[in-house]
Amino acid sequence: MLDLTNVLKQIAIHSVFVAGLLTVQQLHAGKNGKGKGDGGSGDTSPTVMFQPITFSLPDPLGYAGPANSYGGVINNRLQIAGSYTTSAGAHSAFFYDPQVDASHSIDLNVITQNVPDGFAIRAANGINELGNIAVVCVSDPSLRFSDPANEVLTGVVNTSAGFEFSLVPLPSVVYDETDEYAEPMGINNSNDLLIVSRQIENGIREWTTYVAFFDEANSTWSLEAIDPLSGFRGVGISDRLAGGDLFVVGNAADATTRNLLSYPVRVNLINPGAGEVVLSEYSEAGTDYRFVGPFSGTNSYGEFLGRQIATTTTTKGKRTTTVVQESFFKFTNQVQADSLGLQYPSKLNNQLDYFANLIFNGREVLSIDGSDSYIDIVDSIDFTSAPEINWEAAETTTEFRSITDRIDVGSDSDPANDLPIIFGYAEVERGPYTAISSKPILLVPVLSN
């Protein structure tokens, strides 16, 4: 379990904490609808609430948010790396560390050392538990990074060693059309980077997946292509696990229907065959099954989220009936179907908790593994702790990007109260294609009687 005592103390120094927390029902169980600490009349057990912590972007008039592809990723040290747009319209990246400054983030272009001349950091696409950030650098941060006129580099910023930049090799491919690019999709705790390349051939997107393997002895990376199946596009990389496994998860497209149908794939780069899976179509007892995903990468163990589509066609006389049922699942060593009525799952942590939306009203919730329950996030926030946020509009303008592993909430030795810390944005105002205003927030679970 995470020990965030010192971090939370630092946050408390810089933040306004109030003793009186709002009392709202927090956990909505899948079967009985009761919240944690909501056992009925006379129940005095503690309720877990989310304490909001706000911090500013480096440019207070700039914006970041979920409409940006990489609005931010949080690690278990509460460090956050993400991309944002300055008030001048330039693309950049920010870094937040509550142990340094709980109220402000910093621009990586201001603090990072040894970025190659003529380049600027445009995006932060992941951060690991060591505080190392996978970044994209471009020659012109005012242009789309997939613009052929923009030269692109990839590297790692080491926040624990003076914010030194180290160059990571990219594929030796000429990108001469708009929307052709190569970029990192994440960095694991062994400092390996997952890199995806996209080219356009006859109007069709062609994906190639690479892993930049880190050589700790020499502090260098070597690039290798990963192509287990036609059209494979990696979306997440695991840690190098104790048994020697190293998983990449992604999706592969059927060669005859490229970019129309795809299915989840997990490959093992160190022990081929061990723990690998291809969730392709199959039929059983008159029902056709198809899988879609993975969604939002993988956790440290190569586990991922996806969607299962079951189509059953029956014929009775001259009448044919087709029933399509969709459900979401977690994949560990097998498909585990979700039964809570959720949709759009994302951001699986190492305890198998994840974000989702309710099918019937679209509200954002946190699904808690093993509890048959989910948390309505907005209903669980102590609004009084962050009066600078317009909470009256929060239900429609909050969106959440990333979660930590669970922390020990309240030091009460009751694991039933343990929850992850959530990172996201409040007061998100959208333009035609992206967010044009947003305020970053942390939601820290605390006990309230």
C-alpha positions in Angstrom: 0.0 0.0 0.0 1.2 3.5 -0.8 2.7 5.6 2.0 1.8 9.2 1.1 2.1 10.6 4.6 4.8 13.2 3.8 3.2 14.1 0.5 -0.2 14.7 2.1 1.4 16.8 4.8 3.0 19.0 2.1 -0.3 19.3 0.4 -2.0 20.2 3.6 0.5 23.1 4.2 -0.4 24.6 0.8 -4.1 23.9 0.7 -7.2 24.9 2.6 -8.5 21.9 4.6 -11.8 22.2 6.5 -12.9 20.1 9.4 -16.6 19.9 8.3 -17.0 17.7 5.3 -20.3 17.5 3.4 -22.3 14.4 4.0 -23.3 12.8 0.8 -23.8 9.2 -0.2 -20.5 8.1 -1.7 -20.5 4.5 -2.7 -23.4 3.2 -4.9 -23.3 -0.6 -4.6 -24.3 -2.6 -7.7 -27.0 -4.5 -5.8 -28.2 -2.6 -2.7 -27.5 1.0 -3.7 -25.9 1.8 -0.2 -22.8 3.7 0.1 -19.8 3.0 2.3 -20.7 4.1 5.8 -24.4 4.3 4.7 -25.8 1.3 6.5 -29.1 2.9 7.2 -30.6 4.7 10.2 -28.2 5.2 13.1 -25.1 4.2 11.1 -22.1 6.2 12.3 -19.4 4.4 10.3 -17.0 6.9 8.5 -17.7 8.0 4.9 -14.8 8.4 2.5 -14.9 11.7 0.7 -12.6 13.2 -2.0 -10.7 16.3 -0.8 -10.0 18.5 -3.9 -6.6 20.1 -4.3 -6.1 22.6 -7.0 -2.9 23.8 -8.7 -2.2 26.2 -11.5 -0.7 25.6 -14.9 2.7 27.4 -15.7 0.7 29.9 -17.8 -2.4 30.8 -15.7 -4.2 31.8 -18.9 -3.2 28.6 -20.7 -5.3 25.5 -20.7 -5.0 21.7 -20.6 -7.5 18.9 -20.3 -8.9 15.7 -21.5 -9.5 17.0 -25.0 -5.7 17.1 -25.4 -4.4 13.6 -26.1 -2.2 13.6 -23.1 -3.9 15.9 -20.6 -1.8 14.4 -17.8 -0.6 11.2 -16.1 -0.1 10.8 -12.3 2.3 8.4 -10.6 2.2 7.1 -7.1 4.4 9.9 -5.8 1.6 12.3 -7.0 3.9 13.7 -9.6 2.0 14.7 -12.8 3.3 15.2 -16.3 1.0 16.5 -19.0 0.6 18.7 -22.1 -1.0 22.1 -22.2 -1.3 25.1 -24.5 0.0 28.5 -23.5 -2.0 31.7 -23.8 0.1 32.5 -26.9 -1.1 29.3 -28.6 2.1 27.4 -28.3 2.1 23.7 -27.3 4.1 22.8 -24.2 4.3 20.4 -21.3 4.0 20.8 -17.5 5.3 19.0 -14.5 3.7 19.0 -11.0 5.2 17.8 -7.8 3.4 18.5 -4.5 6.5 17.9 -2.5 8.1 20.9 -4.3 5.1 23.2 -4.7 1.6 22.0 -4.0 0.0 25.1 -5.7 1.9 25.5 -9.0 3.2 23.3 -11.8 6.2 24.2 -13.9 6.8 24.3 -17.7 9.2 21.6 -18.7 10.7 23.9 -21.3 11.8 26.3 -18.6 13.5 23.8 -16.3 14.7 21.0 -18.6 18.4 20.9 -19.3 20.2 19.9 -22.6 17.2 19.9 -25.0 18.8 19.9 -28.5 19.2 23.4 -30.0 16.3 24.4 -32.2 13.8 22.2 -30.4 11.2 22.7 -27.7 9.2 20.2 -25.6 5.7 20.0 -27.1 4.1 17.2 -25.1 4.6 14.9 -22.1 3.3 11.4 -22.9 3.9 9.5 -19.7 5.7 9.5 -16.3 7.0 6.5 -14.3 7.5 5.9 -10.6 11.1 7.2 -10.9 9.8 10.5 -12.1 11.1 10.0 -15.6 8.9 11.7 -18.3 8.6 10.6 -21.9 8.4 13.8 -24.0 8.0 14.8 -27.6 10.2 17.7 -28.9 9.5 19.7 -32.1 11.2 22.4 -34.1 8.0 24.5 -34.2 5.7 24.2 -31.1 3.0 26.3 -32.9 2.5 23.7 -35.5 0.8 20.3 -35.2 3.6 17.8 -34.4 2.4 15.6 -37.3 2.9 18.5 -39.8 5.6 17.4 -42.2 7.3 20.8 -41.7 7.8 20.0 -38.0 11.0 18.1 -37.1 10.3 15.7 -34.2 12.5 14.2 -31.5 11.6 11.9 -28.5 13.4 11.8 -25.2 13.2 11.3 -21.5 13.4 14.0 -18.8 14.9 12.8 -15.5 13.2 14.9 -12.8 15.3 13.3 -10.1 18.6 14.3 -11.7 18.4 18.0 -12.5 15.8 17.6 -15.2 18.3 16.3 -17.7 17.1 15.5 -21.2 18.2 12.2 -22.8 17.5 11.5 -26.5 15.7 8.3 -27.4 15.9 7.0 -31.0 12.9 7.2 -33.3 12.2 5.0 -36.4 14.3 5.9 -39.5 11.1 6.7 -41.5 10.3 9.7 -43.6 7.0 11.3 -42.6 6.0 13.4 -45.6 2.2 13.6 -45.2 0.1 15.4 -42.6 -0.9 13.0 -39.8 2.1 10.8 -40.2 4.2 10.6 -37.1 6.0 8.6 -34.5 5.5 9.3 -30.7 5.9 7.6 -27.4 2.8 6.0 -25.9 4.3 5.6 -22.4 7.3 4.7 -20.3 7.5 1.9 -17.8 9.3 1.6 -14.5 12.3 0.1 -16.2 12.5 3.2 -18.5 11.5 1.3 -21.6 9.4 3.4 -24.0 6.6 2.2 -26.2 6.7 4.1 -29.5 4.1 4.0 -32.3 4.6 5.1 -35.9 1.7 5.9 -38.2 2.0 6.3 -42.0 -0.6 6.8 -44.6 -0.6 4.4 -47.5 -3.3 5.0 -50.2 -5.4 6.7 -47.7 -5.1 3.9 -45.1 -3.4 4.2 -41.8 -0.5 1.8 -41.3 0.8 1.3 -37.8 4.2 0.0 -36.7 5.0 -0.5 -33.0 8.5 -0.2 -31.5 10.0 -0.6 -28.0 13.0 1.5 -27.0 14.7 -0.9 -24.5 16.7 0.9 -21.8 20.2 -0.2 -21.1 20.8 0.7 -17.5 24.6 0.1 -17.6 25.1 2.6 -20.4 21.9 4.8 -19.9 21.0 4.4 -23.5 18.1 3.0 -25.5 18.0 0.6 -28.4 14.9 0.6 -30.7 13.3 -2.7 -31.9 10.2 -3.1 -34.0 7.3 -5.3 -32.6 5.1 -6.8 -35.2 3.4 -9.9 -33.9 0.3 -9.5 -36.2 -0.8 -7.5 -39.2 -1.5 -3.9 -38.4 -0.5 -4.2 -34.7 -0.8 -0.9 -32.8 0.7 -0.9 -29.3 -1.1 1.2 -26.7 0.6 0.1 -23.4 3.7 -1.5 -22.0 4.0 -3.3 -18.6 7.0 -3.2 -16.3 9.7 -5.9 -16.5 8.1 -8.3 -14.2 9.7 -10.6 -11.6 9.3 -13.7 -13.8 11.1 -11.9 -16.6 7.9 -11.1 -18.5 7.5 -7.8 -20.4 4.1 -7.3 -22.0 3.0 -5.0 -24.8 -0.8 -4.7 -25.3 -2.4 -3.3 -28.3 -4.8 -4.0 -31.1 -4.4 -5.7 -34.5 -6.6 -5.3 -37.5 -7.8 -8.0 -39.8 -5.8 -7.6 -43.0 -9.0 -7.7 -45.1 -10.7 -5.0 -43.1 -7.8 -2.8 -42.0 -8.9 0.0 -39.7 -12.5 -1.2 -39.6 -12.3 -4.1 -37.2 -9.6 -4.7 -34.6 -9.1 -6.9 -31.6 -7.0 -6.9 -28.4 -3.6 -8.5 -28.4 -1.0 -9.0 -25.6 2.5 -10.1 -26.5 5.4 -11.1 -24.3 8.7 -9.6 -25.5 11.0 -11.6 -23.1 9.2 -14.9 -22.8 7.3 -15.4 -26.0 4.1 -17.4 -25.6 3.9 -16.9 -21.8 0.7 -14.9 -20.9 0.1 -13.9 -24.6 -3.4 -13.6 -25.8 -5.2 -12.8 -29.1 -8.9 -12.0 -28.4 -10.2 -12.6 -31.9 -13.7 -13.4 -33.1 -15.2 -16.8 -32.3 -18.7 -18.4 -32.2 -20.2 -20.6 -29.5 -23.8 -22.0 -29.1 -25.2 -19.8 -31.8 -23.6 -16.6 -30.6 -20.8 -14.7 -32.3 -18.3 -12.9 -30.0 -16.1 -10.0 -30.9 -13.7 -8.0 -28.7 -12.6 -4.4 -28.9 -9.7 -2.7 -27.1 -7.5 -2.4 -25.2 -8.7 0.9 -23.8 -6.1 3.4 -22.4 -3.1 1.1 -22.2 -2.2 -1.2 -19.5 -1.3 -1.3 -15.8 2.2 -2.4 -14.5 1.3 -6.1 -15.0 0.0 -6.0 -18.6 -3.6 -6.2 -17.6 -6.1 -4.2 -19.6 -9.7 -3.1 -20.3 -11.8 -3.9 -23.3 -15.3 -4.4 -24.7 -17.1 -7.6 -25.7 -19.8 -7.7 -28.3 -22.1 -10.7 -28.4 -24.4 -11.1 -31.4 -27.1 -13.8 -31.4 -29.3 -14.4 -34.4 -32.3 -16.7 -34.2 -34.8 -17.7 -36.8 -38.4 -18.7 -36.0 -40.4 -19.5 -39.1 -40.0 -16.6 -41.5 -38.9 -14.2 -38.7 -35.2 -13.6 -38.0 -34.2 -11.7 -34.8 -30.7 -10.4 -34.0 -29.8 -9.4 -30.5 -26.5 -7.5 -29.8 -25.2 -7.3 -26.2 -22.2 -5.3 -25.2 -20.3 -5.6 -21.9 -16.9 -4.4 -20.7 -14.2 -6.5 -19.2 -10.9 -6.5 -17.4 -8.3 -8.9 -18.8 -5.9 -10.4 -16.2 -5.3 -14.0 -17.2 -8.8 -14.3 -18.5 -11.8 -12.1 -19.5 -13.7 -10.8 -16.4 -17.0 -9.3 -17.5 -18.3 -6.2 -15.9 -21.8 -6.4 -14.5 -22.3 -2.9 -13.2 -23.9 -1.2 -16.2 -20.8 0.9 -17.1 -19.3 2.1 -20.4 -16.1 3.6 -21.7 -13.7 2.1 -19.1 -10.2 3.6 -18.8 -7.1 4.0 -16.7 -6.8 0.6 -15.0 -4.6 0.7 -11.9 -2.7 -2.2 -10.2 -5.6 -3.0 -8.0 -7.9 -3.2 -11.0 -9.9 -0.1 -10.2 -10.8 2.1 -13.2 -12.8 5.1 -14.5 -16.1 4.5 -16.4 -19.4 6.2 -17.3 -22.8 5.1 -16.3 -24.8 3.9 -19.2 -28.1 5.6 -18.2 -26.8 9.1 -17.5 -23.1 9.3 -18.5 -21.9 10.3 -15.1 -18.2 9.6 -14.3 -17.6 6.9 -11.8 -14.7 5.0 -10.2 -15.2 1.2 -10.4 -13.7 -0.5 -7.4 -12.5 -4.1 -8.1 -13.7 -6.8 -5.8 -16.5 -4.7 -4.2 -19.3 -5.0 -6.8 -19.5 -1.2 -6.4 -18.7 2.1 -8.0 -18.2 5.6 -6.7 -20.0 8.6 -8.3 -17.0 10.8 -8.3 -18.6 14.3 -8.4 -21.1 13.3 -5.7 -18.2 12.3 -3.5 -16.3 15.6 -3.6 -16.1 17.9 -0.6 -17.0 21.1 -2.4 -16.2 23.4 0.5 -12.5 22.7 0.3 -11.9 24.4 -3.1 -14.2 27.4 -3.3 -12.2 28.7 -6.3 -13.9 26.0 -8.4 -17.4 26.7 -9.7 -18.9 23.5 -8.4 -22.4 24.4 -9.5 -21.3 23.5 -13.0 -19.0 20.7 -11.9 -21.2 17.8 -12.9 -21.0 18.8 -16.6 -17.4 20.2 -16.6 -15.2 17.8 -14.7 -13.3 15.1 -16.5 -10.7 12.8 -15.0 -7.5 11.6 -16.6 -5.5 9.3 -14.3 -5.5 7.5 -10.9 -2.8 6.2 -8.5 -2.8 2.9 -6.8 -4.9 2.8 -3.6 -3.7 4.6 -0.5 -4.4 3.9 3.1 -7.3 6.3 3.8 -7.4 7.6 7.3 -4.8 5.2 8.7 -7.7 3.2 10.1 -6.3 -0.2 9.0 -9.5 -0.9 7.2 -8.7 -1.8 3.6 -12.4 -1.4 2.7 -11.8 2.4 2.9 -8.7 2.4 0.7 -9.1 4.3 -2.6 -6.8 5.8 -5.3 -6.1 9.5 -5.7 -7.7 10.9 -8.8 -6.2 13.5 -11.2 -8.4 15.5 -13.6 -9.8 18.8 -14.6 -12.6 21.0 -13.5 -14.4 23.8 -15.3 -13.5 22.3 -18.6 -14.8 24.6 -21.4 -14.6 23.0 -24.9 -14.0 24.6 -28.2 -14.7 22.9 -31.6 -11.8 20.4 -31.3 -10.2 20.8 -27.9 -10.5 22.2 -24.4 -10.1 26.0 -24.3 -10.2 26.3 -20.5 -9.7 24.0 -17.5 -8.4 23.9 -14.0 -6.3 20.9 -12.9 -7.4 19.2 -9.6 -6.3 16.3 -7.4 -9.0 14.4 -5.5 -7.5 12.9 -2.3 -9.7 10.4 -0.4 -10.2 11.2 3.3 -12.4 9.9 6.1 -15.4 11.9 7.4 -17.7 10.9 10.2 
